[in-house]
Amino acid sequence: MDDSVSSAVLAGRGVAAEIYGVIDLTSKIETRIGAIGLGQAIQFVANASVLGYDVRGAIVLYGEPGTPRLRSWDCERLWAQYGGALLQP
């Protein structure tokens, strides 16, 4: 992920996002998480392991078709870099 994508994500932190590929470790069922802000989606994926989810295969979709997808490692990097700024309006 390059700096232009990081900057675009920070600028669009409030756009609607959906998360696919999240596995609830208790039930072993895939859980789709949608209708949350991009910043919240990044926070969730970055911290999901402590909440009892496996997100190794997670993908965050947001914005217009063709917008780069975010994988779990992208979310971890973005959360480490921007933290709470992703949650601000």
N, C-alpha and C positions, 0 to 999 in steps of 0.2 A: 504494500500500500504506500503510495507516495504522498507528499505533503499536500498536493492539490485535493486529493480525495479526503484527507483528514480535515482540511479547511472546509470543504463542502459539507462534510458530515456535521461539523460544529455549527456551521451556518444553518443547516437544515434540521437541527436537533429536535424540533417540534413537529416535523411532518409525521404522518401516520406510518407505522411500520408493523410488519408481521414477522413472527419467528416460527420457522419450521425446523423439524429435526431435534426437538427437545424430548428427552426420555425421562419420565418420572421413575426414579429408581425404586420407589416403593411398589408401584403397580406394574412396572416394566412396559408401560404404554406410552406411545408417542403423544405428546401434548402440543397442540398448535396454540400459539399465543398471538393474538392480533389486536388491532385497534388500540395500540399504545403509541406514544411518541417515540421517535427514533432514539433520543437520549435515554429514555427508560428501557428500551429494548437492549441497548448496548450495556447499560448497567445490569440488567437481568442476566444476560448471557455471561458477562464478565464475572458475576458473583453466583451463578447458578449452582455450582458444585457444592457450596455450603448450604444451599437450600434443598438439596436432595435431588438434583437433576443432572443428567449427563448431557452435555451440549457439544461434545466433540464433533458431531455431525450437523450442528445447528447452522442455519443460514438466516440472516436478517434481510428482508426485502423491504424497500422503501422507495418513494419517489416514482418518477416516470419509468416506463419500461426501458430497459437498457442501462439504468443506473447500476453501478457496480454493487454486487451483493457483498455483505459482510459475513465473514466466517467467525468462528469463536475466537481465533487468535487475533483477528482484526479488532473485535470488541474488547478483548483484554488489553490490547495496545492502546486503543482509544480511551478506555476508562483510566488506564494508568497515566496517560498523557493529559487528559482534560478533566477527569473526575467529575465533581459536582457541577462544573460549568455546562455539562451536557444536559443537566436537568433544569437549568434556568431558562425562562422564556426568552 
